[in-house]
Amino acid sequence: MVKKTTRSTLFSRPAFTMIELIFAIVIIAISILGMPVLLQTTAESQEDSMFQEGIMLTSEAVSQALSFQWDPQSSLLGAGTMTASAVLNTGGDPELEVRVGDFRVGHFPEKLRRKTTPASAPRNASAIANGTPSISGQDNVVDNIGLVNAVDGFKKQWNVTTRVFYVNDAAAYNAGPAIVGFNFSTVPVAGGTTNIKMVQVTATDTTPGSAGDQIQITSYACNIGENEFYKERY
């Protein structure tokens, strides 16, 4: 049996209308034109993610350095003993060296409060030296992190270098005892000791073929001592 095709059945077959076809072409064109923007956004997001690695590593190194006592001589019980830190003599700003017994001007002369090393046996701050049990001991500590060791899980390879310096602690004073402002400087004090240490951590992107981008975070630690802990014996 032969099925007869009429004009009416021929033109009633399902198909795209012209307007639907135009809409489809426009949508496809918009999608294609948006691809470069999408790819650029994705690349920038990946780059930001990699950049965050460097920020995280520098922040971690700064926090680690500042977790140590201020100086090898800072311990109230002697060099290298991990207890509350005492204020040391530094040879920095002379107004900050003034003592009233075992206390600086401005200290509360009470038990377990911040105080200097004993006036009868004062201790001086040490020169910056790598390897000492203090913030100074973090100077020139270098960590290579990332692609060298695949288990690290980092996207890039980083060289993280920590430096520690003494910086200027000179202050300006008016006619009274009040400090009106520190002449705060980031310039290292060569061969001297002051009441301020600067911890500077630099993370350098050492991934092969990279531009060697750097991230640097700087923080400061002051010779202010600590309050002692209350202790009970049983």
Sequence and secondary structure as in RCSB ss.txt:
>XXXX:A:sequence
MVKKTTRSTLFSRPAFTMIELIFAIVIIAISILGMPVLLQTTAESQEDSMFQEGIMLTSEAVSQALSFQWDPQSS
LLGAGTMTASAVLNTGGDPELEVRVGDFRVGHFPEKLRRKTTPASAPRNASAIANGTPSISGQDNVVDNIGLVNA
VDGFKKQWNVTTRVFYVNDAAAYNAGPAIVGFNFSTVPVAGGTTNIKMVQVTATDTTPGSAGDQIQITSYACNIG
ENEFYKERY
>XXXX:A:secstr
      HHHHHTS    HHHHHHHHHHHHHHHHHHHHHHHHHHHHHHHHHHHHHHHHHHHHHHHHHTS SSTT B
TTSTT  S B B B SS GGGG EETTEETTS  STTS  BS TTS  B     TTSSSGGGGTTEEEEESTTSG
GG  SS EEEEEEEEEE   EEE SSS EEEE    SB TT   SEEEEEEEEEE  TT    EEEEEEEEES  
         
